[in-house]
Amino acid sequence: MPYAVANARGVVMVDVAKRAGVSQKTVSRVVNNAPHVRPGVRDRVMTAIAELGYHPNVAAQALARNRTHVIGMLAIASDLYGPARRVFTIEQATRRHGFRLALASLPDLERDTVAAGVQDLLGSGVEGIVVEVPNHLVDLDLGRLDLPVVTSAGRIAGVARQAVIDTDQADAARQATNYLLGLGHETVWHLAGPRDWDAARKRLTGWRAALRDAGRRVPPVFYGDWSARAGYQRGLELARRDDVTAVFAANDHMAMGLLRAIAETGRRIPEDISVMGYDNVPEAEFQMVPLTTVGSDESGTAERMLSELVALIEGDEPPEAEIDLGFSLIFRRSSGPPPSR
């Protein structure tokens, strides 16, 4: 079920004033560190601020003076290569555009965590937000904020000014699967990402569509958690099956774990089993058997995301359709024809 961002309206200065039993002007004086406020009154206001979780509207204050040139990013905290690389490339692109990045890194997608992340960004006076969380899991109530948004995680309901920028991951998975079928494999097995990740669903959908369109058997799906460990553990199961000759893994780290599992069971790559990954991480090229994979221009994606967001901040109309930045199949030695029977 989607999670709602807590307190859709947000805590405002008048709420603090009511809780503290003072005027809104007094709250403003405390927030702005004005002199001549009695210590007892200041203490009551500060207590109300802490209890209510109030964040001064830095954006409004800054706009009254001038632009803040701060862009916010809402991202899931992860040491996985894909999410971590996206944060890094967005931060670099933000600097190139003359902005500063305020990052809300979420340890989980619980209601309170997401709400706190959004409030932290608002407290930083952001002029626009990059959303990099699986937003089908979170009801991101960003429409009320009237801020421009750019995302690669799918369109967000209620946001009038947004740009959606991504690779067509379903098509990339379809073409990767078709490539393995074109080598002569009767079917292709799939090592998928977590069931609740949008990227994993898209890649699984593309893989399945390719097999069905080709009239091939659709094998059972093996699920992992994006890690090399999961690839290794599920790879041991796949490698022991005589009917497995080709595997498309939903990311390179699982594919690299799969490579090790296949080698340890005594089967050869690609003579017995072909392996294909997704992401083109830097180490994919330098495995004992270099990994065939799907790649995209991550720096170009970050640059386009920031260009679109800055244009929205400056008043341009949002694009009507999603922006597809393309991908490429990168052929290395982990893929080849099936073994002769």
FIFI-336249 format. One record per residue (C-alpha): x, y, z; residue number from 1. Coordinates in steps of 0.001 Angstrom, whole numbers, padded with zeros to 6 digits, m for minus. Each point is the difference from the previous one (the first is absolute). Layout:
// residues N
<rec xx="X" yy="Y" zz="Z" nr="NUM"/>
...
// end
This chain:
// residues 341
<rec xx="000000" yy="000000" zz="000000" nr="1"/>
<rec xx="001271" yy="003514" zz="m000666" nr="2"/>
<rec xx="001213" yy="001974" zz="002924" nr="3"/>
<rec xx="m001426" yy="003509" zz="000525" nr="4"/>
<rec xx="002226" yy="002890" zz="000867" nr="5"/>
<rec xx="m001040" yy="000918" zz="003543" nr="6"/>
<rec xx="m001772" yy="003267" zz="000668" nr="7"/>
<rec xx="m000895" yy="001037" zz="m003552" nr="8"/>
<rec xx="m000303" yy="003674" zz="000932" nr="9"/>
<rec xx="003207" yy="000084" zz="002018" nr="10"/>
<rec xx="000578" yy="001871" zz="003244" nr="11"/>
<rec xx="m000120" yy="003775" zz="m000429" nr="12"/>
<rec xx="000838" yy="002928" zz="002243" nr="13"/>
<rec xx="m003581" yy="000490" zz="001186" nr="14"/>
<rec xx="m000021" yy="m003580" zz="001373" nr="15"/>
<rec xx="003071" yy="000792" zz="002071" nr="16"/>
<rec xx="m001596" yy="003218" zz="001251" nr="17"/>
<rec xx="m003134" yy="m001854" zz="001146" nr="18"/>
<rec xx="002008" yy="m002705" zz="001746" nr="19"/>
<rec xx="002211" yy="002540" zz="001802" nr="20"/>
<rec xx="m002859" yy="002372" zz="000822" nr="21"/>
<rec xx="001649" yy="002978" zz="m001673" nr="22"/>
<rec xx="m000514" yy="002100" zz="m003118" nr="23"/>
<rec xx="001307" yy="m000987" zz="m003424" nr="24"/>
<rec xx="002187" yy="003117" zz="000097" nr="25"/>
<rec xx="001647" yy="m001264" zz="003198" nr="26"/>
<rec xx="000749" yy="m003344" zz="m001648" nr="27"/>
<rec xx="001565" yy="001864" zz="m002931" nr="28"/>
<rec xx="002173" yy="002019" zz="002410" nr="29"/>
<rec xx="001218" yy="m003205" zz="001692" nr="30"/>
<rec xx="000686" yy="m001767" zz="m003304" nr="31"/>
<rec xx="001973" yy="002997" zz="m001259" nr="32"/>
<rec xx="001923" yy="000362" zz="003279" nr="33"/>
<rec xx="m001328" yy="003463" zz="000623" nr="34"/>
<rec xx="000982" yy="001712" zz="003290" nr="35"/>
<rec xx="m002288" yy="000996" zz="002883" nr="36"/>
<rec xx="m001962" yy="m003269" zz="000203" nr="37"/>
<rec xx="m000524" yy="m001123" zz="003598" nr="38"/>
<rec xx="001878" yy="m003257" zz="000778" nr="39"/>
<rec xx="m003178" yy="m001748" zz="001140" nr="40"/>
<rec xx="m001815" yy="000883" zz="m003203" nr="41"/>
<rec xx="002963" yy="m001055" zz="m002114" nr="42"/>
<rec xx="000103" yy="m003348" zz="001833" nr="43"/>
<rec xx="m003728" yy="m000603" zz="m000610" nr="44"/>
<rec xx="000374" yy="000742" zz="m003700" nr="45"/>
<rec xx="003069" yy="m002222" zz="m000370" nr="46"/>
<rec xx="m001802" yy="m002833" zz="001816" nr="47"/>
<rec xx="m003005" yy="000336" zz="m002340" nr="48"/>
<rec xx="002334" yy="m000009" zz="m003032" nr="49"/>
<rec xx="001640" yy="m003233" zz="001205" nr="50"/>
<rec xx="m003316" yy="m001701" zz="000836" nr="51"/>
<rec xx="m001606" yy="000865" zz="m003332" nr="52"/>
<rec xx="003087" yy="m000563" zz="m002149" nr="53"/>
<rec xx="m000323" yy="003463" zz="m001519" nr="54"/>
<rec xx="002511" yy="001040" zz="m002680" nr="55"/>
<rec xx="000201" yy="003721" zz="m000862" nr="56"/>
<rec xx="m000910" yy="000623" zz="m003618" nr="57"/>
<rec xx="003474" yy="000811" zz="m001209" nr="58"/>
<rec xx="m001222" yy="m000062" zz="m003595" nr="59"/>
<rec xx="m002518" yy="002779" zz="000577" nr="60"/>
<rec xx="002538" yy="002080" zz="001902" nr="61"/>
<rec xx="002584" yy="m000480" zz="m002744" nr="62"/>
<rec xx="m002415" yy="000809" zz="m002789" nr="63"/>
<rec xx="m000847" yy="003262" zz="001750" nr="64"/>
<rec xx="003706" yy="000852" zz="m000218" nr="65"/>
<rec xx="001154" yy="m001893" zz="m003085" nr="66"/>
<rec xx="000468" yy="m003497" zz="m001445" nr="67"/>
<rec xx="001422" yy="m002748" zz="002207" nr="68"/>
<rec xx="001559" yy="m002000" zz="m002864" nr="69"/>
<rec xx="m000557" yy="m003193" zz="001990" nr="70"/>
<rec xx="m001326" yy="m003187" zz="m001595" nr="71"/>
<rec xx="m001296" yy="m002821" zz="002183" nr="72"/>
<rec xx="000396" yy="m003709" zz="m000593" nr="73"/>
<rec xx="m002135" yy="m002692" zz="001642" nr="74"/>
<rec xx="001825" yy="m003331" zz="m000259" nr="75"/>
<rec xx="000049" yy="m003400" zz="001659" nr="76"/>
<rec xx="003169" yy="m000552" zz="002040" nr="77"/>
<rec xx="001918" yy="m002829" zz="m001657" nr="78"/>
<rec xx="003535" yy="m001190" zz="m000598" nr="79"/>
<rec xx="m001133" yy="m001647" zz="m003242" nr="80"/>
<rec xx="001808" yy="001341" zz="m003028" nr="81"/>
<rec xx="m003033" yy="001240" zz="m001937" nr="82"/>
<rec xx="m001614" yy="002213" zz="002689" nr="83"/>
<rec xx="003380" yy="001206" zz="001324" nr="84"/>
<rec xx="001206" yy="000895" zz="m003506" nr="85"/>
<rec xx="m003208" yy="001928" zz="m000680" nr="86"/>
<rec xx="000476" yy="002129" zz="003147" nr="87"/>
<rec xx="003615" yy="000734" zz="m000963" nr="88"/>
<rec xx="m000776" yy="000936" zz="m003598" nr="89"/>
<rec xx="m002948" yy="002176" zz="001022" nr="90"/>
<rec xx="002187" yy="001830" zz="002528" nr="91"/>
<rec xx="002648" yy="000682" zz="m002654" nr="92"/>
<rec xx="m002597" yy="001174" zz="m002522" nr="93"/>
<rec xx="m001566" yy="002253" zz="002633" nr="94"/>
<rec xx="003315" yy="001777" zz="000481" nr="95"/>
<rec xx="000488" yy="000441" zz="m003729" nr="96"/>
<rec xx="m003353" yy="001787" zz="m000136" nr="97"/>
<rec xx="001015" yy="002367" zz="002799" nr="98"/>
<rec xx="m002203" yy="m001558" zz="002664" nr="99"/>
<rec xx="000641" yy="m001749" zz="003296" nr="100"/>
<rec xx="m001461" yy="m003437" zz="000802" nr="101"/>
<rec xx="m001955" yy="m000687" zz="003184" nr="102"/>
<rec xx="m000235" yy="m003794" zz="000390" nr="103"/>
<rec xx="m002657" yy="m001821" zz="002016" nr="104"/>
<rec xx="001323" yy="m003567" zz="000178" nr="105"/>
<rec xx="m002756" yy="m002298" zz="001261" nr="106"/>
<rec xx="000968" yy="m003128" zz="001987" nr="107"/>
<rec xx="m003479" yy="m001446" zz="m000697" nr="108"/>
<rec xx="m003316" yy="000933" zz="m001588" nr="109"/>
<rec xx="m002084" yy="000192" zz="003160" nr="110"/>
<rec xx="m002561" yy="002808" zz="000220" nr="111"/>
<rec xx="001865" yy="002035" zz="002610" nr="112"/>
<rec xx="003353" yy="m000431" zz="m001738" nr="113"/>
<rec xx="m001287" yy="001282" zz="m003324" nr="114"/>
<rec xx="m001849" yy="002889" zz="001666" nr="115"/>
<rec xx="003150" yy="001017" zz="001874" nr="116"/>
<rec xx="002036" yy="m000157" zz="m003206" nr="117"/>
<rec xx="m002415" yy="002294" zz="m001829" nr="118"/>
<rec xx="m000089" yy="002432" zz="002938" nr="119"/>
<rec xx="003807" yy="000076" zz="000147" nr="120"/>
<rec xx="000129" yy="000987" zz="m003665" nr="121"/>
<rec xx="m002616" yy="002698" zz="000497" nr="122"/>
<rec xx="001968" yy="001310" zz="002949" nr="123"/>
<rec xx="003008" yy="000359" zz="m002297" nr="124"/>
<rec xx="m001948" yy="002325" zz="m002284" nr="125"/>
<rec xx="000148" yy="m002221" zz="m003076" nr="126"/>
<rec xx="m001199" yy="001424" zz="m003314" nr="127"/>
<rec xx="m000652" yy="m003426" zz="m001521" nr="128"/>
<rec xx="000280" yy="m003682" zz="000931" nr="129"/>
<rec xx="001591" yy="m003047" zz="m001635" nr="130"/>
<rec xx="m001966" yy="m003089" zz="001089" nr="131"/>
<rec xx="001967" yy="m003258" zz="m000071" nr="132"/>
<rec xx="m002111" yy="m002326" zz="002132" nr="133"/>
<rec xx="m002348" yy="m002764" zz="m001218" nr="134"/>
<rec xx="m002955" yy="002377" zz="000070" nr="135"/>
<rec xx="m002563" yy="m002731" zz="m000670" nr="136"/>
<rec xx="000687" yy="m000969" zz="003633" nr="137"/>
<rec xx="m000416" yy="003517" zz="001353" nr="138"/>
<rec xx="m002911" yy="002406" zz="m000378" nr="139"/>
<rec xx="002182" yy="003068" zz="m000488" nr="140"/>
<rec xx="m002305" yy="002928" zz="000701" nr="141"/>
<rec xx="002168" yy="002485" zz="m001887" nr="142"/>
<rec xx="m002760" yy="001673" zz="m002002" nr="143"/>
<rec xx="m000903" yy="002255" zz="002948" nr="144"/>
<rec xx="003523" yy="001436" zz="000030" nr="145"/>
<rec xx="m000165" yy="001553" zz="m003480" nr="146"/>
<rec xx="003627" yy="m000930" zz="m000610" nr="147"/>
<rec xx="001352" yy="m001399" zz="m003276" nr="148"/>
<rec xx="001044" yy="m003640" zz="000135" nr="149"/>
<rec xx="002136" yy="m002243" zz="m002204" nr="150"/>
<rec xx="000087" yy="m003764" zz="000477" nr="151"/>
<rec xx="001111" yy="m003225" zz="m001621" nr="152"/>
<rec xx="m002388" yy="m002082" zz="002107" nr="153"/>
<rec xx="m003253" yy="000641" zz="m001866" nr="154"/>
<rec xx="m002560" yy="002805" zz="m000083" nr="155"/>
<rec xx="m001121" yy="001321" zz="003394" nr="156"/>
<rec xx="m003726" yy="000649" zz="000338" nr="157"/>
<rec xx="m001038" yy="003547" zz="000835" nr="158"/>
<rec xx="003228" yy="001729" zz="m001044" nr="159"/>
<rec xx="m000785" yy="002515" zz="m002735" nr="160"/>
<rec xx="003570" yy="000938" zz="m000922" nr="161"/>
<rec xx="002077" yy="m003128" zz="m000386" nr="162"/>
<rec xx="002291" yy="m001718" zz="m002473" nr="163"/>
<rec xx="000403" yy="m003780" zz="m000125" nr="164"/>
<rec xx="003349" yy="m001122" zz="m001401" nr="165"/>
<rec xx="001122" yy="m003601" zz="m000255" nr="166"/>
<rec xx="001267" yy="m002780" zz="m002204" nr="167"/>
<rec xx="m002733" yy="m002262" zz="m001365" nr="168"/>
<rec xx="001041" yy="m002815" zz="002300" nr="169"/>
<rec xx="m002637" yy="m002419" zz="m001238" nr="170"/>
<rec xx="001221" yy="000420" zz="m003568" nr="171"/>
<rec xx="003625" yy="m000364" zz="001118" nr="172"/>
<rec xx="m000835" yy="m003291" zz="001736" nr="173"/>
<rec xx="m001962" yy="m001134" zz="m003053" nr="174"/>
<rec xx="002941" yy="000653" zz="m002304" nr="175"/>
<rec xx="002459" yy="m001659" zz="002378" nr="176"/>
<rec xx="m002185" yy="m003106" zz="000064" nr="177"/>
<rec xx="m000421" yy="000044" zz="m003774" nr="178"/>
<rec xx="003776" yy="000206" zz="m000385" nr="179"/>
<rec xx="000454" yy="m003194" zz="002040" nr="180"/>
<rec xx="m002787" yy="m001731" zz="m001932" nr="181"/>
<rec xx="001695" yy="001080" zz="m003227" nr="182"/>
<rec xx="003134" yy="m001865" zz="001059" nr="183"/>
<rec xx="m002062" yy="m003196" zz="m000167" nr="184"/>
<rec xx="m001159" yy="m000538" zz="003581" nr="185"/>
<rec xx="m003385" yy="m001706" zz="000294" nr="186"/>
<rec xx="m000994" yy="002296" zz="002851" nr="187"/>
<rec xx="001528" yy="002489" zz="002429" nr="188"/>
<rec xx="m000273" yy="m000166" zz="003787" nr="189"/>
<rec xx="m000331" yy="003153" zz="002077" nr="190"/>
<rec xx="001623" yy="001019" zz="003271" nr="191"/>
<rec xx="m002277" yy="002871" zz="001026" nr="192"/>
<rec xx="000341" yy="002846" zz="002479" nr="193"/>
<rec xx="m002319" yy="000477" zz="003008" nr="194"/>
<rec xx="m003700" yy="m000368" zz="m000778" nr="195"/>
<rec xx="m000883" yy="003470" zz="001332" nr="196"/>
<rec xx="002555" yy="001952" zz="m002083" nr="197"/>
<rec xx="m001320" yy="001750" zz="m003082" nr="198"/>
<rec xx="003250" yy="m000621" zz="m001911" nr="199"/>
<rec xx="m000148" yy="m003728" zz="000769" nr="200"/>
<rec xx="m003605" yy="m000192" zz="m001198" nr="201"/>
<rec xx="000768" yy="001761" zz="m003269" nr="202"/>
<rec xx="002966" yy="m002259" zz="m000760" nr="203"/>
<rec xx="m001997" yy="m003119" zz="000853" nr="204"/>
<rec xx="m002850" yy="001209" zz="m002237" nr="205"/>
<rec xx="002367" yy="000506" zz="m002945" nr="206"/>
<rec xx="001619" yy="m003422" zz="000468" nr="207"/>
<rec xx="m003362" yy="m001749" zz="000169" nr="208"/>
<rec xx="m001364" yy="001890" zz="m003026" nr="209"/>
<rec xx="003004" yy="m001017" zz="m002122" nr="210"/>
<rec xx="m000492" yy="m003689" zz="000790" nr="211"/>
<rec xx="m003729" yy="000091" zz="m000617" nr="212"/>
<rec xx="000372" yy="001911" zz="m003273" nr="213"/>
<rec xx="002521" yy="m002612" zz="m001157" nr="214"/>
<rec xx="m002294" yy="m002866" zz="001043" nr="215"/>
<rec xx="002539" yy="m001298" zz="002509" nr="216"/>
<rec xx="m000501" yy="m001620" zz="003392" nr="217"/>
<rec xx="m000032" yy="002510" zz="002882" nr="218"/>
<rec xx="002004" yy="m001567" zz="002856" nr="219"/>
<rec xx="m000702" yy="000720" zz="003677" nr="220"/>
<rec xx="001517" yy="003251" zz="001280" nr="221"/>
<rec xx="002832" yy="m000008" zz="002533" nr="222"/>
<rec xx="m000090" yy="003103" zz="002231" nr="223"/>
<rec xx="002937" yy="001764" zz="001649" nr="224"/>
<rec xx="000666" yy="003249" zz="001851" nr="225"/>
<rec xx="002378" yy="001630" zz="m002542" nr="226"/>
<rec xx="003092" yy="m001245" zz="001892" nr="227"/>
<rec xx="002831" yy="m002230" zz="m001243" nr="228"/>
<rec xx="m000714" yy="m002289" zz="002960" nr="229"/>
<rec xx="m003559" yy="m000551" zz="m001192" nr="230"/>
<rec xx="001290" yy="m000643" zz="m003519" nr="231"/>
<rec xx="002415" yy="m002597" zz="001351" nr="232"/>
<rec xx="m002621" yy="m001743" zz="002154" nr="233"/>
<rec xx="m002645" yy="m000159" zz="m002696" nr="234"/>
<rec xx="002707" yy="m000746" zz="m002558" nr="235"/>
<rec xx="000889" yy="m003241" zz="001780" nr="236"/>
<rec xx="m003593" yy="m001132" zz="m000532" nr="237"/>
<rec xx="m000030" yy="001052" zz="m003644" nr="238"/>
<rec xx="003397" yy="m001516" zz="m000811" nr="239"/>
<rec xx="m001074" yy="m003444" zz="001246" nr="240"/>
<rec xx="m002858" yy="m000146" zz="m002492" nr="241"/>
<rec xx="000859" yy="m001717" zz="m003273" nr="242"/>
<rec xx="m002647" yy="001999" zz="m001882" nr="243"/>
<rec xx="001574" yy="003386" zz="000771" nr="244"/>
<rec xx="002170" yy="001251" zz="m002870" nr="245"/>
<rec xx="m000573" yy="003773" zz="000205" nr="246"/>
<rec xx="m000813" yy="002384" zz="002863" nr="247"/>
<rec xx="m000910" yy="003685" zz="m000166" nr="248"/>
<rec xx="000691" yy="001620" zz="003397" nr="249"/>
<rec xx="m001805" yy="003225" zz="000918" nr="250"/>
<rec xx="003235" yy="001703" zz="001043" nr="251"/>
<rec xx="003740" yy="m000548" zz="m000334" nr="252"/>
<rec xx="000712" yy="m000730" zz="003652" nr="253"/>
<rec xx="m002368" yy="m002971" zz="000025" nr="254"/>
<rec xx="001458" yy="m001060" zz="m003350" nr="255"/>
<rec xx="003528" yy="000052" zz="001458" nr="256"/>
<rec xx="m001095" yy="m002163" zz="002918" nr="257"/>
<rec xx="m001580" yy="m002327" zz="m002545" nr="258"/>
<rec xx="003302" yy="m000225" zz="m001915" nr="259"/>
<rec xx="001759" yy="m001259" zz="003112" nr="260"/>
<rec xx="m002736" yy="m002523" zz="000789" nr="261"/>
<rec xx="000154" yy="m001431" zz="m003512" nr="262"/>
<rec xx="003792" yy="m000325" zz="000155" nr="263"/>
<rec xx="m000131" yy="m001728" zz="003398" nr="264"/>
<rec xx="m002450" yy="m002622" zz="m001254" nr="265"/>
<rec xx="002403" yy="m000903" zz="m002790" nr="266"/>
<rec xx="m001986" yy="001394" zz="m002892" nr="267"/>
<rec xx="001632" yy="002289" zz="m002565" nr="268"/>
<rec xx="m000898" yy="003531" zz="m001028" nr="269"/>
<rec xx="m001239" yy="000398" zz="m002700" nr="270"/>
<rec xx="000505" yy="m003539" zz="m001371" nr="271"/>
<rec xx="m002554" yy="m001476" zz="002425" nr="272"/>
<rec xx="m001866" yy="003082" zz="001281" nr="273"/>
<rec xx="m000131" yy="003519" zz="m001418" nr="274"/>
<rec xx="m000472" yy="002892" zz="002409" nr="275"/>
<rec xx="m001201" yy="003544" zz="m000673" nr="276"/>
<rec xx="m000307" yy="002835" zz="002533" nr="277"/>
<rec xx="m001399" yy="003519" zz="000151" nr="278"/>
<rec xx="001644" yy="003360" zz="000974" nr="279"/>
<rec xx="003545" yy="m000340" zz="m001405" nr="280"/>
<rec xx="001672" yy="000628" zz="003366" nr="281"/>
<rec xx="003750" yy="000742" zz="m000293" nr="282"/>
<rec xx="001122" yy="m003406" zz="001304" nr="283"/>
<rec xx="m002198" yy="m001950" zz="m002468" nr="284"/>
<rec xx="002688" yy="000306" zz="m002675" nr="285"/>
<rec xx="002700" yy="m001415" zz="002284" nr="286"/>
<rec xx="m001503" yy="m003292" zz="001186" nr="287"/>
<rec xx="001853" yy="m003227" zz="m000793" nr="288"/>
<rec xx="m002620" yy="m000299" zz="m002729" nr="289"/>
<rec xx="m000915" yy="003581" zz="m001029" nr="290"/>
<rec xx="m003725" yy="000563" zz="000350" nr="291"/>
<rec xx="m002402" yy="000694" zz="m002855" nr="292"/>
<rec xx="m002452" yy="002625" zz="001234" nr="293"/>
<rec xx="m002387" yy="002886" zz="m000666" nr="294"/>
<rec xx="001476" yy="003479" zz="000375" nr="295"/>
<rec xx="m001206" yy="003586" zz="m000038" nr="296"/>
<rec xx="001619" yy="003418" zz="000223" nr="297"/>
<rec xx="m000408" yy="000722" zz="003724" nr="298"/>
<rec xx="001743" yy="003367" zz="m000146" nr="299"/>
<rec xx="m002124" yy="001004" zz="m002972" nr="300"/>
<rec xx="m003135" yy="m001075" zz="001877" nr="301"/>
<rec xx="000925" yy="002119" zz="003033" nr="302"/>
<rec xx="000785" yy="002974" zz="m002209" nr="303"/>
<rec xx="m003342" yy="m000285" zz="m001803" nr="304"/>
<rec xx="m001887" yy="m000325" zz="003294" nr="305"/>
<rec xx="001587" yy="003169" zz="001355" nr="306"/>
<rec xx="m000480" yy="001881" zz="m003273" nr="307"/>
<rec xx="m003708" yy="m000828" zz="000019" nr="308"/>
<rec xx="m000380" yy="000888" zz="003683" nr="309"/>
<rec xx="001782" yy="003337" zz="m000360" nr="310"/>
<rec xx="m002206" yy="000808" zz="m003007" nr="311"/>
<rec xx="m003094" yy="m000718" zz="002106" nr="312"/>
<rec xx="001349" yy="002141" zz="002848" nr="313"/>
<rec xx="000451" yy="002863" zz="m002440" nr="314"/>
<rec xx="m003584" yy="m000278" zz="m001213" nr="315"/>
<rec xx="000079" yy="m002276" zz="m003059" nr="316"/>
<rec xx="m002933" yy="m002294" zz="m000703" nr="317"/>
<rec xx="000542" yy="m003657" zz="000969" nr="318"/>
<rec xx="000417" yy="m002603" zz="m002765" nr="319"/>
<rec xx="m003228" yy="m001822" zz="m000802" nr="320"/>
<rec xx="001577" yy="m003426" zz="m000479" nr="321"/>
<rec xx="002670" yy="m001943" zz="001863" nr="322"/>
<rec xx="003531" yy="000606" zz="m001283" nr="323"/>
<rec xx="001758" yy="m003213" zz="m001082" nr="324"/>
<rec xx="003796" yy="000283" zz="000011" nr="325"/>
<rec xx="000772" yy="m003356" zz="m001611" nr="326"/>
<rec xx="002375" yy="m002864" zz="000794" nr="327"/>
<rec xx="002491" yy="m002304" zz="m001678" nr="328"/>
<rec xx="000817" yy="m003706" zz="000132" nr="329"/>
<rec xx="003658" yy="m000536" zz="000876" nr="330"/>
<rec xx="001316" yy="m003322" zz="m001277" nr="331"/>
<rec xx="002770" yy="m001776" zz="001907" nr="332"/>
<rec xx="001152" yy="m003594" zz="000503" nr="333"/>
<rec xx="m002676" yy="m001149" zz="002494" nr="334"/>
<rec xx="m002501" yy="m000691" zz="m002795" nr="335"/>
<rec xx="000136" yy="m002468" zz="m002873" nr="336"/>
<rec xx="m001880" yy="m002792" zz="m001783" nr="337"/>
<rec xx="m001549" yy="m002819" zz="002074" nr="338"/>
<rec xx="001857" yy="m003271" zz="000448" nr="339"/>
<rec xx="m000658" yy="m002569" zz="m002688" nr="340"/>
<rec xx="m002303" yy="m002749" zz="001216" nr="341"/>
// end
